């Protein structure tokens, strides 16, 4: 399935389209909120493995509904070395089915789910990761890119 294109601002307020990355493996991950425990673990995992992903012709793009300013702070605080895109209107988040009903302490609410899409160099979604574990997810995605690149 072809990955839907979009255009969103990064932490420096520059706009990026998914189609800008044709020819590369794209790790497109959706996360609930900047600078929260699980989201920080996941982001730092991708930060730590980003060079290895780049060697396999890959890029990492994180998307949340946080503002550009929030992404700036998060990027600086944790020295993140990949794109964080801001989707405050949740258009891309909803298009990629990352906006879902959730439950916490018996209460139902809507929010962003931790979902990742692996997109091949032709722009096709080759894998969808749901209910990911922030501590090990980056390594899991890296191994999948390695496997599919052979």
Buried (B, 14 or more C-beta within 10 A) or exposed (E): EEBEEBEBBBBEEEEBEBEEBBEBBBBBBBBBBBEBEBBBBBBBBBBEBBEBBBEEEBBBBBBBBBBBEBBBBBBEEBEBEBBBBBBBEBEBBEBBEBBEEEEEEEEEEEBBBBBBBBBBBEBEBBBEBEEBEBEEBBBBBBEBBBEEEE
